[in-house]
Amino acid sequence: MEQKLILRNLKLYAWFQALREPLFWGPVLITYIQQIGRMSLSQIYVMESIVVVAVMLLQIPGGAIADRLGRKNAMLVGMSLLVLDCFLFGVGNSPLWMWVSNLVWALGYSLLSGADSALLYDTLAAAGRTDEFKRIEGKTIAYRFFLIACTSLSVGYLAGLHMRLPVLLGLPGILVAVVMVARMVEPPRTKPTAKHWDLMKLSVLFVANNRKVKWIIAYAVLLTVIGKVWFFTYNPYFDLVHLPLALYGWVFFGLNLVAGIFSGGAAWLAKRVSPGASIVSMVVLTGVPIVLMALVIAAPMVVLVLMQNMVRGYLKPFMGQFLHDHLDSENRATVASVQSAVDGFGQVVLLGIFGLVLQVASLPMSLLLLGVFTLVAGGALLVAYPRVFGRSTTAS
């Protein structure tokens, strides 16, 4: 692969990562579904749980498609489906529309997940630069966080004019991301010799029999799932403490700014902090703020979401490098999709349980249970870490 094509791929990948998600709807997503989609918070959790089941079932087949037919092709179809999802979500006005748009998103995301990071890693492998994965992945994700931080400032005001505006304004960016993917070049890779279903089976068996990969997946999934459940409580918590709608955007500006800083600085930070310290810190910065927000119901406690967004920014580049260093090119996207499928299963279980808990307990009590679970489950993984990797192990 020529050097200029490698550089071109890296530039296009940066644009793709920055624009692959809607830039405006985050601060009012749950409020939008409640008001425009006419769904209760409990119904939203149930819907998300079922949609994640679809993602879980589609993840591994989607990864195998990327390994067999090309990462670029899978990403292009996936991004096109995300455009359709954003459109349907933006014009919908009932629970049915919300369900349909979410299912379209599930299909598109399943094709993207695993294919994107595999394309980046294989592009770097072609240049002998895989040690730069953490830096480049963190930097490109940071661009998206910074963009969302800036656009979040206007969301509260846009929603005040019309609740649909923040959603529909997300379409242009996603369309540009589709163009960026279309211009990418498929990097050299080892093509799998196994058939589609055999490739999926072999990849699942690889994960099941590799202690290090299993630990990496379990840890990343725990923090990702907890973060997803916690995210869905942001809007209800803001409402509980009577935070003005206009300030929602400012909060999301802050949390995305923090996520961007920690994503962009992931490689720098990882060189100065031991892997053990990193994994302990991420568990603490996720679990403790949830507990504190549950115990103290007040507007100033909203600032604690910044701590979880330190983890949000740092987690993917840090654990992504850790995972890909243990994988082979021929099934890289499929194994990465196994992680996403496990992540989906975790979301199904925890979103479903959390939705049921909300029906019988207050939001603060539900958050308290979530925080305690995070610290207990995270603590168990921290205890297992030195046994799996050895005390001198470093994450490159």
C-alpha positions as CSV (number, residue, x, y, z in Angstrom):
1,M,0.0,0.0,0.0
2,E,1.6,3.3,-1.1
3,Q,2.5,5.8,1.5
4,K,0.2,8.5,0.0
5,L,-2.8,6.1,0.1
6,I,-2.0,5.3,3.8
7,L,-1.9,9.1,4.6
8,R,-5.1,9.6,2.6
9,N,-6.9,6.8,4.5
10,L,-5.8,8.3,7.8
11,K,-7.1,11.8,6.9
12,L,-10.4,10.4,5.6
13,Y,-10.8,8.2,8.7
14,A,-10.4,11.3,10.9
15,W,-13.2,13.1,9.0
16,F,-15.3,9.9,9.2
17,Q,-14.9,9.6,13.0
18,A,-15.6,13.2,13.5
19,L,-18.9,13.2,11.6
20,R,-20.2,9.6,11.9
21,E,-22.7,10.5,14.6
22,P,-25.4,13.3,14.8
23,L,-23.7,16.4,16.3
24,F,-26.7,18.0,17.9
25,W,-29.2,15.6,19.5
26,G,-27.2,14.2,22.5
27,P,-28.3,16.8,25.1
28,V,-32.0,16.3,24.4
29,L,-32.2,12.8,23.0
30,I,-34.3,11.3,25.8
31,T,-36.4,14.4,26.1
32,Y,-37.0,14.2,22.3
33,I,-38.2,10.6,22.5
34,Q,-40.5,11.4,25.4
35,Q,-42.0,14.5,23.9
36,I,-42.0,13.7,20.1
37,G,-42.0,10.0,20.2
38,R,-44.5,10.0,23.1
39,M,-42.7,7.3,25.1
40,S,-42.2,7.1,28.9
41,L,-38.7,6.6,30.3
42,S,-39.4,3.0,31.2
43,Q,-40.7,2.3,27.7
44,I,-37.5,3.9,26.3
45,Y,-35.3,1.5,28.4
46,V,-37.4,-1.5,27.2
47,M,-37.0,-0.3,23.6
48,E,-33.3,0.2,23.9
49,S,-33.0,-3.3,25.5
50,I,-34.8,-5.0,22.6
51,V,-32.9,-2.9,19.9
52,V,-29.6,-3.9,21.5
53,V,-30.7,-7.6,21.2
54,A,-30.9,-7.0,17.5
55,V,-27.4,-5.4,17.5
56,M,-26.1,-8.3,19.5
57,L,-27.4,-10.8,17.0
58,L,-26.1,-8.8,14.0
59,Q,-22.7,-7.9,15.4
60,I,-20.7,-11.0,14.6
61,P,-22.3,-11.6,11.2
62,G,-21.5,-8.0,10.4
63,G,-17.9,-8.4,11.5
64,A,-17.6,-11.5,9.3
65,I,-18.9,-9.6,6.3
66,A,-16.3,-7.0,6.9
67,D,-13.5,-9.6,7.1
68,R,-14.7,-11.4,4.0
69,L,-15.9,-8.6,1.7
70,G,-13.9,-5.7,3.0
71,R,-14.0,-3.2,5.8
72,K,-14.7,-0.3,3.5
73,N,-17.7,-1.9,1.9
74,A,-19.2,-2.8,5.3
75,M,-18.7,0.7,6.5
76,L,-20.2,2.3,3.5
77,V,-23.4,0.3,3.8
78,G,-23.5,0.8,7.5
79,M,-23.1,4.6,7.2
80,S,-25.8,4.8,4.5
81,L,-28.2,3.0,7.0
82,L,-27.3,5.6,9.7
83,V,-28.4,8.4,7.3
84,L,-31.7,6.7,6.9
85,D,-32.0,6.2,10.7
86,C,-31.4,9.9,11.3
87,F,-34.0,10.9,8.8
88,L,-36.7,8.6,10.2
89,F,-35.9,9.7,13.7
90,G,-36.2,13.3,12.7
91,V,-39.6,13.0,11.0
92,G,-41.2,10.5,13.3
93,N,-44.0,11.3,15.7
94,S,-45.0,8.1,17.4
95,P,-43.5,5.1,19.3
96,L,-43.6,3.1,16.0
97,W,-41.3,5.6,14.3
98,M,-38.9,5.5,17.2
99,W,-38.8,1.7,17.0
100,V,-38.3,1.6,13.2
101,S,-35.5,4.2,13.3
102,N,-33.8,2.4,16.1
103,L,-33.9,-1.0,14.3
104,V,-32.4,0.7,11.1
105,W,-29.7,2.1,13.4
106,A,-29.0,-1.4,14.8
107,L,-28.4,-2.8,11.3
108,G,-26.1,0.0,10.3
109,Y,-24.1,0.1,13.5
110,S,-23.6,-3.7,13.3
111,L,-21.9,-3.3,9.9
112,L,-19.7,-0.5,11.2
113,S,-18.7,-2.0,14.5
114,G,-15.4,-3.8,14.2
115,A,-14.9,-2.8,10.6
116,D,-13.9,0.8,11.4
117,S,-11.1,0.0,13.9
118,A,-10.0,-3.0,11.8
119,L,-9.6,-0.7,8.7
120,L,-7.5,1.7,10.8
121,Y,-5.3,-1.0,12.3
122,D,-4.7,-2.7,9.0
123,T,-3.9,0.6,7.3
124,L,-1.3,1.3,10.0
125,A,0.0,-2.3,9.7
126,A,0.7,-1.7,6.0
127,A,3.0,1.1,7.1
128,G,4.5,-0.8,10.1
129,R,2.9,1.8,12.4
130,T,0.6,-0.2,14.5
131,D,2.1,1.3,17.7
132,E,0.4,4.5,16.7
133,F,-3.1,3.1,16.8
134,K,-3.9,4.4,20.3
135,R,-2.7,7.9,19.4
136,I,-4.5,8.1,16.1
137,E,-7.7,6.5,17.2
138,G,-7.8,8.7,20.3
139,K,-7.1,11.8,18.3
140,T,-9.8,11.1,15.7
141,I,-12.4,10.3,18.3
142,A,-11.4,13.5,20.1
143,Y,-12.3,15.5,17.0
144,R,-15.9,14.2,17.3
145,F,-16.1,15.0,21.0
146,F,-14.8,18.5,20.4
147,L,-17.4,19.0,17.6
148,I,-20.2,17.8,19.7
149,A,-19.0,20.0,22.6
150,C,-19.3,23.1,20.4
151,T,-22.6,22.1,18.8
152,S,-24.1,21.3,22.2
153,L,-24.0,24.9,23.2
154,S,-26.8,25.7,20.8
155,V,-28.9,22.6,21.4
156,G,-31.0,23.9,24.3
157,Y,-31.8,27.1,22.3
158,L,-32.6,25.1,19.1
159,A,-34.9,22.8,21.0
160,G,-36.6,25.8,22.5
161,L,-37.4,26.9,18.9
162,H,-38.5,23.4,17.9
163,M,-37.6,20.0,19.4
164,R,-36.9,18.5,15.9
165,L,-34.2,21.0,14.9
166,P,-31.3,19.4,16.8
167,V,-32.2,16.0,15.3
168,L,-32.6,17.1,11.7
169,L,-29.4,19.2,11.8
170,G,-27.5,16.0,12.4
171,L,-28.1,14.8,8.8
172,P,-25.6,16.9,6.9
173,G,-22.6,15.7,8.9
174,I,-23.5,12.0,8.5
175,L,-23.8,12.5,4.8
176,V,-20.3,13.9,4.7
177,A,-19.1,10.9,6.6
178,V,-20.6,8.6,3.9
179,V,-18.6,10.5,1.3
180,M,-15.4,10.1,3.4
181,V,-15.8,6.4,3.6
182,A,-16.5,6.1,-0.1
183,R,-13.2,7.8,-0.8
184,M,-11.2,5.4,1.4
185,V,-9.0,2.6,0.0
186,E,-9.3,-1.0,1.4
187,P,-5.9,-1.7,3.1
188,P,-4.0,-4.9,2.6
189,R,-5.2,-7.7,4.9
190,T,-5.1,-11.4,5.3
191,K,-8.3,-12.7,3.8
192,P,-10.0,-15.6,5.8
193,T,-10.1,-19.0,4.1
194,A,-13.0,-20.1,6.3
195,K,-16.6,-19.7,5.1
196,H,-18.8,-17.0,6.6
197,W,-20.4,-19.1,9.4
198,D,-17.1,-21.0,10.0
199,L,-15.3,-17.7,10.5
200,M,-17.9,-16.6,13.1
201,K,-17.6,-19.9,14.9
202,L,-13.8,-19.9,14.9
203,S,-13.7,-16.3,16.2
204,V,-16.1,-17.0,19.0
205,L,-13.9,-20.1,20.0
206,F,-10.8,-17.9,19.8
207,V,-12.3,-15.5,22.3
208,A,-13.6,-18.3,24.5
209,N,-10.2,-19.9,24.8
210,N,-8.0,-16.7,25.2
211,R,-7.9,-15.5,28.8
212,K,-6.4,-12.2,28.0
213,V,-8.9,-11.3,25.2
214,K,-11.8,-12.5,27.5
215,W,-10.6,-10.1,30.3
216,I,-10.1,-7.2,27.9
217,I,-13.6,-7.7,26.5
218,A,-15.2,-8.1,29.9
219,Y,-13.6,-4.9,31.3
220,A,-14.4,-2.8,28.2
221,V,-18.0,-4.1,28.1
222,L,-18.6,-3.4,31.8
223,L,-17.6,0.3,31.6
224,T,-19.3,0.8,28.2
225,V,-22.6,-0.7,29.4
226,I,-22.6,1.2,32.7
227,G,-21.9,4.4,30.7
228,K,-24.8,3.7,28.4
229,V,-27.2,3.1,31.2
230,W,-26.0,6.2,33.0
231,F,-26.3,8.3,29.9
232,F,-30.0,7.6,29.7
233,T,-30.5,9.0,33.2
234,Y,-28.8,12.3,32.4
235,N,-32.0,14.1,31.1
236,P,-34.3,12.7,33.9
237,Y,-31.7,13.7,36.5
238,F,-31.4,17.2,35.0
239,D,-35.1,17.5,35.3
240,L,-35.1,16.1,38.9
241,V,-32.8,18.9,40.0
242,H,-34.6,21.5,38.0
243,L,-31.8,22.3,35.6
244,P,-33.0,24.8,33.0
245,L,-33.3,23.3,29.4
246,A,-31.0,26.0,28.1
247,L,-28.2,24.7,30.3
248,Y,-28.4,21.1,29.0
249,G,-26.3,22.1,26.0
250,W,-23.7,23.7,28.3
251,V,-23.4,20.5,30.3
252,F,-22.9,18.5,27.2
253,F,-20.4,21.0,26.0
254,G,-18.4,20.4,29.1
255,L,-18.7,16.6,29.1
256,N,-17.8,16.3,25.4
257,L,-14.8,18.7,25.9
258,V,-13.5,16.5,28.7
259,A,-14.1,13.3,26.7
260,G,-12.2,14.9,23.7
261,I,-9.2,15.9,25.9
262,F,-8.9,12.4,27.4
263,S,-9.4,10.7,24.0
264,G,-6.9,13.0,22.2
265,G,-4.4,12.6,25.1
266,A,-4.9,8.9,25.5
267,A,-1.5,7.9,24.1
268,W,0.3,10.6,26.1
269,L,-1.4,9.6,29.3
270,A,-0.9,5.9,28.8
271,K,2.9,6.4,28.6
272,R,2.9,8.2,32.0
273,V,0.4,6.0,33.9
274,S,0.7,2.3,34.4
275,P,-1.9,0.0,32.8
276,G,-2.9,-1.1,36.3
277,A,-3.4,2.5,37.5
278,S,-5.5,3.2,34.3
279,I,-7.9,0.3,34.8
280,V,-8.3,1.1,38.5
281,S,-9.0,4.8,37.8
282,M,-11.6,4.1,35.1
283,V,-13.6,1.9,37.5
284,V,-13.4,4.5,40.3
285,L,-14.3,7.4,38.0
286,T,-17.4,5.6,36.8
287,G,-18.8,4.0,40.0
288,V,-18.1,6.7,42.6
289,P,-19.8,9.7,40.8
290,I,-23.0,7.6,40.2
291,V,-23.2,6.8,44.0
292,L,-22.6,10.5,44.9
293,M,-25.3,11.7,42.5
294,A,-27.7,9.2,44.0
295,L,-27.0,10.3,47.6
296,V,-27.0,14.0,47.0
297,I,-29.8,15.3,44.8
298,A,-28.8,18.8,43.8
299,A,-28.0,20.7,40.6
300,P,-24.3,21.1,41.4
301,M,-23.9,17.3,41.4
302,V,-24.5,17.4,37.6
303,V,-20.9,18.3,37.2
304,L,-20.0,14.7,38.3
305,V,-20.9,13.4,34.8
306,L,-17.6,15.0,33.7
307,M,-15.7,12.2,35.6
308,Q,-17.4,9.5,33.6
309,N,-16.6,11.3,30.4
310,M,-12.9,11.1,31.3
311,V,-13.4,7.4,31.0
312,R,-15.5,7.7,27.9
313,G,-12.7,9.5,26.1
314,Y,-9.9,7.3,27.3
315,L,-11.5,3.9,27.2
316,K,-11.8,3.2,23.5
317,P,-8.3,4.1,22.4
318,F,-6.7,2.5,25.5
319,M,-8.6,-0.8,25.3
320,G,-8.8,-0.8,21.5
321,Q,-5.0,-0.9,21.3
322,F,-4.9,-3.6,24.0
323,L,-7.4,-5.7,22.1
324,H,-6.0,-5.4,18.5
325,D,-2.5,-6.2,19.7
326,H,-3.9,-9.7,20.6
327,L,-5.7,-10.3,17.2
328,D,-4.8,-11.4,13.7
329,S,-5.7,-9.6,10.5
330,E,-7.8,-12.4,9.0
331,N,-10.5,-12.3,11.8
332,R,-9.8,-8.9,13.3
333,A,-13.2,-7.3,12.5
334,T,-15.1,-10.5,13.5
335,V,-13.4,-10.7,16.9
336,A,-13.9,-7.0,17.5
337,S,-17.5,-7.6,16.7
338,V,-17.6,-10.4,19.3
339,Q,-16.7,-7.8,21.8
340,S,-19.6,-5.6,20.5
341,A,-22.0,-8.5,20.7
342,V,-21.0,-9.2,24.3
343,D,-21.4,-5.5,24.9
344,G,-24.9,-5.7,23.4
345,F,-25.8,-8.6,25.6
346,G,-24.7,-6.6,28.6
347,Q,-26.8,-3.7,27.5
348,V,-29.8,-5.9,27.0
349,V,-29.5,-7.3,30.5
350,L,-28.6,-4.1,32.4
351,L,-31.0,-1.7,30.5
352,G,-33.8,-4.2,30.9
353,I,-33.1,-4.6,34.7
354,F,-32.7,-0.8,35.1
355,G,-35.9,-0.2,33.3
356,L,-37.7,-2.6,35.7
357,V,-36.1,-1.1,38.7
358,L,-37.3,2.4,37.7
359,Q,-40.8,1.1,37.8
360,V,-40.6,0.2,41.5
361,A,-37.8,2.6,42.8
362,S,-37.0,6.2,42.5
363,L,-34.3,7.5,40.1
364,P,-31.8,8.2,43.0
365,M,-32.3,4.7,44.4
366,S,-31.8,3.2,41.0
367,L,-28.6,5.2,40.5
368,L,-27.3,4.0,43.8
369,L,-27.8,0.4,42.9
370,L,-26.1,1.0,39.5
371,G,-23.1,2.7,41.2
372,V,-22.7,-0.1,43.8
373,F,-22.9,-2.7,41.0
374,T,-20.2,-0.9,39.0
375,L,-17.8,-0.9,42.0
376,V,-18.4,-4.5,42.9
377,A,-18.1,-5.9,39.3
378,G,-15.2,-3.6,38.5
379,G,-13.4,-4.6,41.7
380,A,-13.7,-8.3,40.7
381,L,-12.1,-7.6,37.3
382,L,-9.3,-5.6,39.0
383,V,-8.5,-8.5,41.3
384,A,-8.3,-10.9,38.3
385,Y,-6.1,-8.5,36.2
386,P,-2.6,-9.5,37.7
387,R,-3.5,-13.2,37.5
388,V,-4.4,-12.9,33.8
389,F,-1.7,-10.5,32.5
390,G,1.1,-10.7,35.2
391,R,2.2,-7.9,37.3
392,S,4.7,-6.5,34.8
393,T,2.4,-6.5,31.8
394,T,2.1,-3.2,30.0
395,A,-0.6,-2.1,27.5
396,S,1.2,-0.8,24.4
